[in-house]
Amino acid sequence: MGMAKRRINIAVTGLNAIDSPGPGIPVIRALRESSLFDVRIIGLSYEALEPGIYMHHLVDKTYQIPLPAAGVEQLLNRLRYIHEAEQLELIIPNFDAELFNFIRLADVLLKEMGIRTFLPGMEQFEARHKVNLEAYGKEHGLKIPKSKSLTRHAEIASLSHDFSYPLMVKGKFYDALIAHTPEQVKACFNTLGSKWGLPVIVQEFIQGQEVNVTALGDGKGQMIGAVAMRKQYVTDKGKAWSGISIDDEKLLDMARRLFETSLWRGGLELEVIRTEEEEYYLIEINPRFPAWIYLAAGCGQNHPEALVRLALGEDVKPFEGYDVGKLFIRYSYDMIVELDEFMKISTQGEL
């Protein structure tokens, strides 16, 4: 007879399993495979068409929550309502744009309702923003492509003093476009600025192969787990649609150093360009689990389960190794959903 699993109610965001998928569904799949926890999953959604809302085998119940722009008060009131119905023990937010609010609410949620989170502190979160990445790299001894924040068109003409084309142009939260001329920079600036707000970031274009690592830190300087992957197939949005786990000691060391110096708490993803000369440039830090996090579980490191244990204050030993040469391949899948389910989440805000 095995140990009885601990029952736990966990709320998870990021249910948009679309062509640019959120990490919510893979996080939930990893939690469902836990040998330690019997999870009840409460989905937190922003839009009525997020596929995860209707995946009843994965998500037990879903509640709509206010968009991040509505601010912390509205979010807190909604979470009070949800907590009353569901007795939440833990929330795992999975979108960059919502983390600011959840980090601000972390103490209140814990003190008032006993709801745990396992998130970076506000300073850690702000420091790794694309806008601040260059300074962050200097502080933590990492190579970062040269970058500059743009807030108006007038700054584009002088870029050629410091940069050579092509350039990467990046949105504040998401999206990266490549520009070969100042005119293209202007077009990218307009597109990304209107979508994600200012500043828009331009970054030196580094030639090489993109490799990624998803990792988890305990907030005290220790890396609990890390799995490295190389994209095999990329969508036109630049999202990995399939990837393979790789053995890359330098990449894992880079992540380990970052946890040691920044004391990062929670999951993160490093996007890195490995050049022909074996130099590693960190191009982005995503402050949460990536959408391919299920690959880590598939390779023997269940990071979402480990995060739950850390959030509960358990002593978690770092994972040792993972399976190399495992692929993840994403696919789309049509669910048939009754209109009344869609109407229910749309009008009543829960399903």
C-alpha positions as CSV (number, residue, x, y, z in Angstrom):
1,M,0.0,0.0,0.0
2,G,1.6,3.3,-1.1
3,M,1.4,6.5,0.9
4,A,-2.0,8.3,0.6
5,K,-1.7,11.3,-1.7
6,R,-2.2,14.7,-0.1
7,R,-5.4,16.4,-1.4
8,I,-4.8,20.0,-2.5
9,N,-6.7,22.7,-4.2
10,I,-4.6,24.6,-6.7
11,A,-5.7,27.5,-8.9
12,V,-3.8,27.9,-12.3
13,T,-3.9,30.6,-14.9
14,G,-2.8,30.4,-18.6
15,L,-5.5,28.2,-20.0
16,N,-5.1,29.5,-23.6
17,A,-3.8,26.5,-25.4
18,I,-3.7,28.4,-28.7
19,D,-1.1,28.8,-31.4
20,S,0.9,30.9,-28.9
21,P,0.0,28.7,-25.9
22,G,0.0,29.6,-22.3
23,P,1.8,27.3,-19.8
24,G,-1.3,26.5,-17.8
25,I,-2.4,23.2,-19.4
26,P,1.1,21.7,-19.4
27,V,1.5,22.8,-15.7
28,I,-1.8,21.1,-14.9
29,R,-0.8,17.9,-16.8
30,A,2.4,17.7,-14.7
31,L,0.4,18.2,-11.5
32,R,-2.1,15.5,-12.5
33,E,0.9,13.1,-12.8
34,S,2.1,13.8,-9.3
35,S,2.8,10.8,-7.1
36,L,2.5,13.0,-4.0
37,F,-0.6,15.1,-4.5
38,D,-4.2,14.5,-5.4
39,V,-5.0,17.8,-7.0
40,R,-8.3,19.6,-7.5
41,I,-7.6,22.2,-10.3
42,I,-9.4,25.5,-10.4
43,G,-8.8,27.3,-13.7
44,L,-8.5,31.1,-13.7
45,S,-9.4,32.4,-17.1
46,Y,-9.5,35.8,-18.8
47,E,-11.5,35.0,-22.0
48,A,-14.4,32.7,-22.6
49,L,-12.6,30.9,-25.5
50,E,-9.5,29.7,-23.6
51,P,-9.6,26.0,-24.4
52,G,-8.5,24.9,-21.0
53,I,-11.9,26.0,-19.5
54,Y,-13.5,23.1,-21.4
55,M,-10.9,20.4,-20.7
56,H,-12.9,18.9,-17.9
57,H,-10.5,16.0,-17.5
58,L,-7.8,18.5,-16.5
59,V,-9.6,21.4,-15.0
60,D,-12.3,20.8,-12.3
61,K,-13.8,24.2,-12.3
62,T,-13.0,27.5,-13.9
63,Y,-13.6,31.1,-12.8
64,Q,-13.1,34.2,-14.9
65,I,-10.8,36.8,-13.3
66,P,-10.4,40.5,-14.2
67,L,-7.7,41.4,-16.7
68,P,-4.4,42.5,-15.2
69,A,-5.1,46.2,-16.2
70,A,-8.0,46.2,-13.8
71,G,-5.5,46.3,-10.9
72,V,-5.0,44.5,-7.6
73,E,-8.2,45.5,-5.8
74,Q,-10.5,43.9,-8.4
75,L,-8.3,40.8,-8.6
76,L,-8.3,40.5,-4.8
77,N,-12.1,40.8,-4.5
78,R,-12.5,38.1,-7.2
79,L,-10.1,35.8,-5.5
80,R,-11.9,36.2,-2.2
81,Y,-15.1,35.1,-3.9
82,I,-13.4,32.1,-5.5
83,H,-11.6,31.2,-2.3
84,E,-14.9,31.1,-0.4
85,A,-16.2,28.6,-2.8
86,E,-13.1,26.5,-3.4
87,Q,-10.8,26.8,-0.3
88,L,-7.7,27.5,-2.5
89,E,-4.4,26.5,-1.0
90,L,-2.1,27.6,-3.8
91,I,-2.2,29.8,-6.9
92,I,0.2,29.3,-9.8
93,P,0.0,32.2,-12.2
94,N,1.6,31.6,-15.6
95,F,1.5,34.9,-17.6
96,D,4.1,37.6,-17.5
97,A,1.5,40.4,-17.6
98,E,-0.4,39.2,-14.5
99,L,2.6,38.5,-12.3
100,F,3.0,42.1,-11.2
101,N,-0.5,41.9,-9.5
102,F,0.0,38.5,-8.0
103,I,3.4,39.4,-6.6
104,R,1.8,42.5,-5.0
105,L,-1.0,40.4,-3.5
106,A,1.2,37.5,-2.3
107,D,1.4,38.6,1.3
108,V,-2.3,39.5,1.6
109,L,-3.4,36.2,0.0
110,L,-1.3,34.3,2.6
111,K,-2.2,36.3,5.7
112,E,-5.9,36.8,4.9
113,M,-6.8,33.5,3.3
114,G,-3.9,31.2,3.8
115,I,-3.4,31.0,0.0
116,R,0.2,30.3,-0.9
117,T,2.2,31.4,-4.0
118,F,5.8,30.7,-5.0
119,L,6.8,33.8,-6.9
120,P,9.9,36.0,-7.3
121,G,9.9,39.2,-5.2
122,M,9.0,42.4,-7.0
123,E,12.7,43.5,-7.2
124,Q,13.7,40.2,-8.8
125,F,10.8,40.4,-11.2
126,E,11.5,44.0,-12.3
127,A,15.2,43.5,-12.6
128,R,15.0,40.9,-15.3
129,H,12.6,42.9,-17.5
130,K,13.7,43.2,-21.1
131,V,14.2,46.9,-20.5
132,N,16.7,46.1,-17.7
133,L,18.3,43.0,-19.1
134,E,21.6,44.5,-20.0
135,A,22.2,45.8,-16.5
136,Y,21.0,42.5,-15.1
137,G,23.6,40.6,-17.2
138,K,26.4,42.8,-15.9
139,E,25.3,42.2,-12.3
140,H,25.1,38.4,-12.7
141,G,28.1,37.9,-15.0
142,L,26.1,36.9,-18.1
143,K,26.6,37.9,-21.7
144,I,23.7,39.9,-23.0
145,P,23.1,41.3,-26.4
146,K,23.4,45.1,-26.5
147,S,19.9,46.7,-26.2
148,K,18.1,50.0,-26.0
149,S,14.6,51.1,-25.0
150,L,12.7,53.2,-27.4
151,T,9.8,55.5,-26.4
152,R,9.4,57.5,-29.6
153,H,10.2,57.5,-33.4
154,A,12.8,60.2,-33.1
155,E,15.2,57.7,-31.4
156,I,15.2,55.3,-34.4
157,A,17.4,57.4,-36.7
158,S,20.4,57.4,-34.3
159,L,20.3,53.6,-33.7
160,S,22.9,53.0,-36.5
161,H,25.5,54.8,-34.2
162,D,25.4,51.9,-31.7
163,F,23.9,49.0,-33.7
164,S,24.3,47.3,-37.0
165,Y,21.4,45.9,-38.9
166,P,19.5,43.5,-38.7
167,L,18.1,44.2,-35.2
168,M,15.6,42.4,-33.0
169,V,12.7,44.6,-32.0
170,K,10.8,43.3,-28.9
171,G,7.5,44.1,-27.2
172,K,7.5,44.9,-23.5
173,F,5.9,41.6,-22.5
174,Y,5.9,39.4,-25.6
175,D,6.7,39.2,-29.3
176,A,10.0,39.7,-31.1
177,L,10.4,40.9,-34.7
178,I,13.5,41.2,-36.9
179,A,14.2,44.6,-38.7
180,H,16.6,45.2,-41.5
181,T,16.2,48.9,-42.0
182,P,15.1,52.0,-39.9
183,E,11.8,51.9,-41.7
184,Q,11.2,48.3,-40.5
185,V,12.1,49.3,-37.0
186,K,9.5,52.0,-37.2
187,A,6.9,49.6,-38.4
188,C,7.8,47.1,-35.6
189,F,7.8,49.9,-33.0
190,N,4.2,50.8,-34.1
191,T,3.0,47.2,-34.0
192,L,4.5,46.2,-30.7
193,G,4.0,49.6,-29.0
194,S,0.3,49.6,-29.7
195,K,0.0,45.9,-28.6
196,W,2.1,45.9,-25.4
197,G,2.7,49.5,-24.6
198,L,6.0,51.4,-24.3
199,P,9.0,51.1,-24.2
200,V,9.8,48.9,-27.2
201,I,13.2,47.3,-27.0
202,V,15.7,47.0,-29.7
203,Q,18.4,44.3,-29.3
204,E,21.6,43.4,-31.2
205,F,21.0,40.4,-33.4
206,I,23.2,37.5,-32.4
207,Q,23.8,34.8,-35.0
208,G,23.6,31.3,-33.7
209,Q,21.4,28.5,-32.4
210,E,18.7,29.2,-29.9
211,V,18.7,26.9,-26.9
212,N,16.4,27.2,-23.9
213,V,16.4,26.0,-20.3
214,T,13.4,25.8,-17.9
215,A,14.5,25.9,-14.3
216,L,13.2,26.2,-10.8
217,G,14.8,28.0,-7.8
218,D,14.1,27.7,-4.1
219,G,14.5,31.5,-3.5
220,K,17.6,30.9,-1.3
221,G,20.1,30.5,-4.1
222,Q,19.6,26.8,-4.9
223,M,18.6,25.5,-8.3
224,I,16.1,22.7,-7.7
225,G,15.8,21.6,-11.3
226,A,16.7,22.5,-14.8
227,V,16.1,20.9,-18.2
228,A,17.6,22.2,-21.5
229,M,16.0,22.0,-24.9
230,R,16.6,22.9,-28.5
231,K,13.7,23.9,-30.7
232,Q,13.1,21.5,-33.5
233,Y,10.1,23.1,-35.1
234,V,9.1,26.7,-34.7
235,T,5.8,28.4,-35.6
236,D,5.6,31.7,-37.4
237,K,5.2,33.3,-34.0
238,G,8.5,31.9,-33.0
239,K,7.0,29.4,-30.6
240,A,8.5,26.0,-30.2
241,W,6.1,23.4,-31.6
242,S,8.5,20.6,-31.0
243,G,11.8,20.5,-29.2
244,I,14.3,18.0,-27.9
245,S,15.9,17.7,-24.5
246,I,19.7,18.3,-24.7
247,D,22.7,17.8,-22.6
248,D,24.4,21.2,-22.3
249,E,26.5,21.7,-19.1
250,K,27.3,25.3,-19.9
251,L,23.7,26.2,-20.2
252,L,22.8,24.5,-17.0
253,D,25.7,26.3,-15.3
254,M,24.5,29.6,-16.5
255,A,21.1,28.9,-14.9
256,R,22.7,27.7,-11.7
257,R,24.8,30.9,-11.4
258,L,21.8,33.0,-12.0
259,F,19.9,31.3,-9.1
260,E,22.9,31.7,-6.8
261,T,23.3,35.4,-7.4
262,S,19.7,36.5,-7.9
263,L,18.1,34.2,-5.3
264,W,15.2,33.7,-7.8
265,R,12.1,32.1,-6.3
266,G,9.9,30.0,-8.6
267,G,10.1,28.9,-12.2
268,L,11.8,30.6,-15.1
269,E,12.9,30.1,-18.6
270,L,16.1,31.3,-20.1
271,E,16.3,31.9,-23.9
272,V,19.9,31.7,-25.0
273,I,21.7,32.0,-28.3
274,R,24.7,29.7,-28.6
275,T,27.1,31.0,-31.2
276,E,29.5,29.1,-33.5
277,E,32.3,30.1,-31.1
278,E,30.4,28.4,-28.2
279,E,29.6,31.7,-26.6
280,Y,26.3,31.9,-24.8
281,Y,24.2,35.1,-25.0
282,L,21.1,35.4,-22.7
283,I,18.4,37.0,-24.8
284,E,15.5,36.8,-22.5
285,I,14.4,35.6,-19.0
286,N,10.7,34.6,-18.8
287,P,9.7,34.9,-15.1
288,R,7.6,31.7,-15.1
289,F,7.3,28.2,-16.4
290,P,7.4,28.1,-20.3
291,A,4.6,26.5,-22.4
292,W,7.0,23.5,-23.0
293,I,7.3,22.8,-19.2
294,Y,5.7,19.4,-19.7
295,L,8.9,18.2,-21.4
296,A,10.7,18.6,-18.1
297,A,8.2,16.3,-16.4
298,G,8.5,13.9,-19.4
299,C,12.3,13.9,-18.9
300,G,12.0,13.0,-15.2
301,Q,11.9,16.4,-13.5
302,N,8.4,17.4,-12.5
303,H,8.9,21.1,-11.8
304,P,5.3,22.0,-11.1
305,E,5.1,19.3,-8.5
306,A,8.4,20.5,-7.0
307,L,7.0,24.1,-6.9
308,V,4.0,22.9,-4.9
309,R,6.3,21.2,-2.4
310,L,8.4,24.4,-2.1
311,A,5.3,26.5,-1.7
312,L,4.2,24.3,1.1
313,G,7.5,24.8,2.9
314,E,8.8,21.3,2.3
315,D,12.5,20.6,2.1
316,V,13.1,19.8,-1.6
317,K,16.3,18.2,-2.8
318,P,17.5,19.2,-6.2
319,F,16.8,16.8,-9.1
320,E,19.8,14.9,-10.4
321,G,19.9,14.7,-14.2
322,Y,17.2,14.1,-16.7
323,D,16.6,12.1,-19.9
324,V,18.3,13.6,-22.9
325,G,17.0,13.0,-26.4
326,K,13.3,13.1,-25.6
327,L,11.1,15.2,-27.9
328,F,7.9,17.0,-27.2
329,I,5.6,17.5,-30.2
330,R,2.7,19.8,-29.9
331,Y,-0.5,19.2,-31.7
332,S,-3.9,21.0,-32.2
333,Y,-7.0,19.2,-31.3
334,D,-10.7,20.1,-31.8
335,M,-13.0,19.9,-28.8
336,I,-16.7,19.9,-29.2
337,V,-18.2,22.3,-26.7
338,E,-21.9,22.9,-25.9
339,L,-23.0,26.5,-26.5
340,D,-24.5,26.6,-23.0
341,E,-21.1,26.0,-21.4
342,F,-19.6,28.9,-23.4
343,M,-22.6,31.1,-22.4
344,K,-22.2,30.1,-18.8
345,I,-18.6,31.2,-18.4
346,S,-19.3,34.3,-20.5
347,T,-22.3,35.5,-18.5
348,Q,-21.8,34.0,-15.0
349,G,-18.0,34.0,-15.1
350,E,-17.7,30.4,-13.9
351,L,-18.1,26.9,-15.2
